[in-house]
């Protein structure tokens, strides 16, 4: 039980550290570009998923 709390604390620390590093990265032009690329990729993946979903949809004539 004690170990579980330690792991959760460690995970939270890593998460906080990672998001803090990401925040610092986004303050630089490269970080902004990187965030934009990640956003674009996620957006295209979502669009593709919607397209696939509507193609498989029984409502489509």
DOMAR-515261 format. One record per residue (C-alpha): residue in one letter; x, y, z. Coordinates in nm, 4 decimals, m for minus. Each point is the difference from the previous one (the first is absolute). Layout:
% residues N
{atom A; {X; Y; Z}}
...
% end
This chain:
% residues 61
{atom X; {0.0000; 0.0000; 0.0000}}
{atom X; {0.2847; 0.2355; 0.0911}}
{atom X; {0.1841; m0.0824; m0.3225}}
{atom X; {m0.3108; 0.0844; m0.2015}}
{atom X; {m0.0059; 0.3514; 0.1455}}
{atom X; {0.3711; 0.0388; m0.0741}}
{atom X; {m0.0534; m0.1013; m0.3628}}
{atom X; {m0.2903; 0.2427; m0.0346}}
{atom X; {0.2132; 0.2777; 0.1479}}
{atom X; {0.2845; m0.0840; m0.2366}}
{atom X; {m0.2347; m0.0080; m0.2992}}
{atom X; {m0.1426; 0.3374; 0.0991}}
{atom X; {0.3501; 0.1465; 0.0383}}
{atom X; {0.1041; m0.1280; m0.3443}}
{atom X; {m0.3221; 0.1332; m0.1516}}
{atom X; {0.0455; 0.3421; 0.1625}}
{atom X; {0.3654; 0.0134; m0.1064}}
{atom X; {m0.0895; m0.1021; m0.3563}}
{atom X; {m0.2751; 0.2595; m0.0337}}
{atom X; {0.2308; 0.2649; 0.1491}}
{atom X; {0.2679; m0.0856; m0.2566}}
{atom X; {m0.2652; 0.0091; m0.2727}}
{atom X; {m0.1100; 0.3437; 0.1246}}
{atom X; {0.3584; 0.1280; m0.0213}}
{atom X; {0.0356; m0.1543; m0.3467}}
{atom X; {m0.3132; 0.1751; m0.1243}}
{atom X; {0.1536; 0.3364; 0.0916}}
{atom X; {0.2635; m0.0518; m0.2694}}
{atom X; {m0.0794; 0.0249; m0.3738}}
{atom X; {0.1068; m0.3622; m0.0466}}
{atom X; {m0.2320; m0.1041; 0.2819}}
{atom X; {m0.2873; 0.1925; m0.1572}}
{atom X; {0.0716; m0.1640; m0.3359}}
{atom X; {0.0183; m0.3413; 0.1647}}
{atom X; {m0.3291; 0.0550; 0.1836}}
{atom X; {m0.1593; 0.1136; m0.3279}}
{atom X; {0.1218; m0.3117; m0.1831}}
{atom X; {m0.1312; m0.2239; 0.2786}}
{atom X; {m0.3327; 0.1858; m0.0155}}
{atom X; {m0.0184; m0.0413; m0.3786}}
{atom X; {0.0752; m0.3727; 0.0188}}
{atom X; {m0.2641; m0.0496; 0.2694}}
{atom X; {m0.2482; 0.2035; m0.2062}}
{atom X; {0.0630; m0.2051; m0.3157}}
{atom X; {m0.0315; m0.3248; 0.1970}}
{atom X; {m0.3342; 0.1193; 0.1384}}
{atom X; {m0.1197; 0.0983; m0.3475}}
{atom X; {0.1033; m0.3390; m0.1364}}
{atom X; {m0.1810; m0.1774; 0.2821}}
{atom X; {m0.3163; 0.2033; m0.0686}}
{atom X; {0.0247; m0.0749; m0.3733}}
{atom X; {0.0451; m0.3723; 0.0654}}
{atom X; {m0.2863; 0.0062; 0.2490}}
{atom X; {m0.2375; 0.1742; m0.2415}}
{atom X; {0.1048; m0.2354; m0.2817}}
{atom X; {m0.0942; m0.2977; 0.2171}}
{atom X; {m0.3161; 0.1719; 0.1188}}
{atom X; {m0.3246; m0.1745; m0.1017}}
{atom X; {m0.1719; 0.3400; m0.0333}}
{atom X; {0.2168; 0.0988; m0.2966}}
{atom X; {m0.1769; m0.0510; m0.3318}}
% end
